[in-house]
Amino acid sequence: MSDNTPPWENKPAKQSELYIHLCMHNSCKEWGAYGFDGSYGVEWFCFEHRADGKKTPK
């Protein structure tokens, strides 16, 4: 995926019945434990970047 891919196109990887969602902040590869409703569905952020999720337009 290129760096210019919009966040709503980052589909979660599926492994059995567990959905894997990583932080949507650029270049962050941490677990996205904090989900925020965005314009295009739930957007996931890690603890460090959760403030970015709070700013997500709805």
C-alpha positions in Angstrom: 0.0 0.0 0.0 1.3 3.4 -0.8 1.7 6.2 1.7 -1.0 8.2 0.0 -3.7 5.6 0.7 -6.6 7.2 2.5 -7.2 5.7 6.0 -10.7 4.3 5.1 -9.0 2.1 2.5 -6.8 0.4 5.2 -9.0 -2.7 5.6 -8.3 -4.7 8.8 -6.5 -8.1 8.2 -8.6 -11.0 9.2 -7.1 -14.0 11.0 -9.6 -16.7 11.8 -12.3 -14.7 13.7 -9.9 -12.1 15.1 -9.7 -8.7 13.4 -6.3 -7.1 13.5 -6.4 -3.3 13.6 -3.2 -1.2 13.8 -2.9 2.5 14.6 -3.9 4.7 11.7 -1.3 7.4 12.4 1.3 7.6 9.7 4.3 5.2 10.1 2.9 3.8 13.5 2.8 0.1 13.7 1.3 -0.2 17.2 -1.9 -2.0 18.1 -4.9 0.3 17.6 -6.8 -0.3 20.9 -8.8 3.0 20.7 -11.5 3.1 18.1 -13.3 6.3 17.1 -16.2 6.8 14.7 -15.0 8.6 11.6 -16.5 9.6 8.3 -15.8 6.2 6.8 -16.3 3.9 9.8 -14.2 3.1 12.9 -10.7 4.4 12.8 -8.2 2.9 15.2 -5.3 4.6 17.1 -2.8 3.4 19.7 -2.4 5.0 23.2 0.2 7.4 22.0 -1.9 8.7 19.1 -5.4 8.5 20.5 -5.6 12.3 20.6 -5.5 12.2 16.8 -8.6 9.9 16.9 -10.4 12.3 19.1 -9.9 15.0 16.3 -11.3 12.6 13.6 -14.1 14.4 11.7 -17.4 12.5 11.9 
